Amino acid sequence: MDDGILTTLKLLIIGESGVGKSR
């Protein structure tokens, strides 16, 4: 497994959560 994939998934999850909280 590549850490890059995990990092990308985490960024996507965090990004979505941030946007949801912002709204």
VENNOR-V298696 format. One record per backbone hydrogen bond with DSSP energy under -1.0 kcal/mol. NH is the residue of the N-H (numbers start at 1). CO is the residue of the C=O. E is the energy in kcal/mol with one decimal. If there is no record, write none. Layout:
<<NH | CO | E> <NH | CO | E>>
//
This chain:
<<6 | 2 | -1.4> <7 | 3 | -3.2> <8 | 4 | -2.6> <9 | 5 | -2.7> <10 | 6 | -2.6> <11 | 7 | -2.8> <12 | 8 | -2.6> <13 | 9 | -2.8> <14 | 10 | -3.2> <15 | 11 | -3.1> <16 | 12 | -2.7> <17 | 13 | -2.5> <18 | 14 | -3.1> <19 | 15 | -2.7> <20 | 16 | -2.7> <21 | 17 | -2.8> <22 | 18 | -2.9> <23 | 19 | -2.4>>
//
